[in-house]
Amino acid sequence: MPSANINIRMDTDLKNQFDAFCKEVGLTMTAAFNVFAKKTVAEQRIPFSIGRDVPNTETLEALAEVKKMKAAPNYGKRYKDVDAMMKELLSDVQ
């Protein structure tokens, strides 16, 4: 099958990082782009998610708790030093 050349413009630092990664996994950049193109055509979609990182449930709960603590300074337990806090936090780990 005949091959065609494609020119791609990208940031020089990104290109160098991508080239280094490809070498580490035993690919050329051309082979990596071909893998991407074949998978895209086979699946008829971009083969990875494109979007913002969405915080998981635990992170969302922690953020909500911080908002509560800011709104009501008496909410939650306070410590005078990190050592006392860590001692209490780790007391039930053993």
C-alpha positions in Angstrom: 0.0 0.0 0.0 1.5 3.4 -0.9 2.2 5.8 1.9 1.6 9.5 2.2 3.5 12.1 4.2 1.8 14.3 6.7 3.3 17.4 8.3 2.2 18.2 11.9 3.0 21.3 13.7 3.5 21.1 17.5 5.4 22.8 20.3 9.0 21.8 20.2 9.1 20.8 23.9 6.0 18.6 23.4 7.6 17.0 20.2 10.8 16.2 22.2 8.9 14.7 25.1 6.7 12.7 22.7 9.7 11.5 20.8 11.5 10.4 24.1 8.3 8.6 25.2 8.0 6.8 21.9 11.7 5.7 22.1 11.1 4.4 25.6 8.2 2.1 24.5 10.0 1.0 21.3 8.1 3.1 18.7 8.9 5.8 16.3 6.7 8.8 16.3 5.4 7.7 12.9 4.4 4.3 14.3 2.7 6.0 17.3 0.6 8.3 15.0 -0.3 5.3 12.8 -1.5 3.3 15.9 -3.6 6.3 16.8 -5.0 6.6 13.2 -5.8 2.9 12.9 -7.5 2.8 16.3 -9.5 5.9 15.5 -10.7 4.5 12.1 -11.5 1.1 13.6 -13.5 2.5 16.5 -14.9 5.5 14.6 -14.1 7.7 17.5 -11.1 9.4 19.2 -9.8 6.4 21.3 -9.5 8.4 24.5 -11.6 10.8 26.5 -11.2 14.5 25.8 -12.5 16.7 28.5 -11.9 18.4 31.9 -10.8 16.4 34.9 -13.9 16.1 37.1 -13.2 15.7 40.8 -14.2 12.3 42.3 -16.9 12.1 45.0 -14.4 12.1 47.8 -12.8 15.3 46.6 -16.2 17.0 46.1 -17.1 16.0 49.7 -13.8 17.4 51.0 -14.4 20.7 49.1 -17.9 21.0 50.5 -16.6 20.4 54.0 -14.0 23.1 53.6 -16.7 25.5 52.5 -18.7 24.6 55.6 -15.6 25.2 57.8 -15.1 28.6 56.2 -18.7 29.6 56.7 -18.9 28.3 60.3 -15.5 28.5 62.0 -16.7 26.3 64.9 -17.5 23.4 62.5 -15.0 20.6 62.7 -12.2 19.9 65.2 -9.2 22.2 65.5 -5.7 21.4 66.5 -2.9 23.6 67.9 -0.1 21.6 66.3 0.4 19.0 63.5 1.8 16.4 65.8 -1.3 16.2 68.0 -3.5 16.1 64.9 -1.5 13.2 63.3 -1.4 11.3 66.5 -5.2 11.3 66.7 -5.6 10.6 63.0 -3.3 7.6 63.1 -4.6 6.2 66.4 -7.1 4.0 64.7 -4.8 2.8 61.9 -3.0 0.1 63.8 
